[in-house]
Amino acid sequence: MTIDVKLIDQLLTDYKKPEDIIGENGLLKQLTKGGWPSLPPAQPHRGCPILRVFLKL
């Protein structure tokens, strides 16, 4: 599966701090909470390359 870099740029336009991505109302929560009933819920972990970049893991 190829991820469109332009889409990622759009999703991260308002990113200012880690909480904007992983906070209670962050991007990750919004992407994983629903809208796609056929997919299992995503489980973020330290091995995720996107999270490593933003969280500096």
N, C-alpha and C positions, 0 to 999 in steps of 0.2 A: 504494500500500500504506500502510495506517495502522498506526502503532506504538502499542501500548497503553502509556500513561504508567504505569499501575499495575505492569505487567510490568517496565518499566525501573526503577521504584522498588524492586521486589523484588530485582532483580539487583544493585542498587547498595547494598543495606542494609549490607553489611559493608565498603564502600569507605572506606579511611582514607588511602591515599596512591596516587600514580599507578601504582606497581608492582602494586597490587591489580587494576588494569585491564589494563595492558600488560606486566606482568612475565612471567617464565617459566611460572608457573602462574596467570596472571591471567585475568580474565573474557573478554577478547578472544581469548586463546589457546584457552580452553575452547569458546567459541562457534564458532571458525573451524576447529578441528581435525577435526571430523567429526560423524557422526550423521545427516548429510543427504547421502548419496552422489550424489544427483541434482544438487546444487548445486556450482558451481565454488568453490574455496577463496577466501575473502574476502581482499582486499589492502588493509589500512589505509593511509591516506595523509593528508597534511596537510590535504586538503580535506574530510575527514570532520567534520561539525559536532559530533558527540559527542566525538570525540578532541580537537578544538580547545578545547572547554570544560574537559575534565579535564586536558589537558596544557598548557593556556594558550598555545596556538600562535598 
